[in-house]
């Protein structure tokens, strides 16, 4: 499901217009999908997250699986770029 999930995320992030990268693993854990973007600071991240949470969620399309049905677990990692 990793390639299907990556394709779904890539299309969704392209609509948002921000410089998101969607990557899949080449080594290590199999079937890993990673999404990456950059923010000027944590305040910018928080502001975008708050706006995202306010957006209405589209009605589910029964022919299209929800992305939450395509993964087992996830995590968020935040790094400072030097």
Secondary structure, 3 states (H helix, E strand, C coil): CHHHHHHHHHHHHHHHCCCCEEEECCCCCCCCEEEECCCCCHHHHHHHHHHHHHCCCCCCCCCCCCHHHCCCCCCCCCCCCC
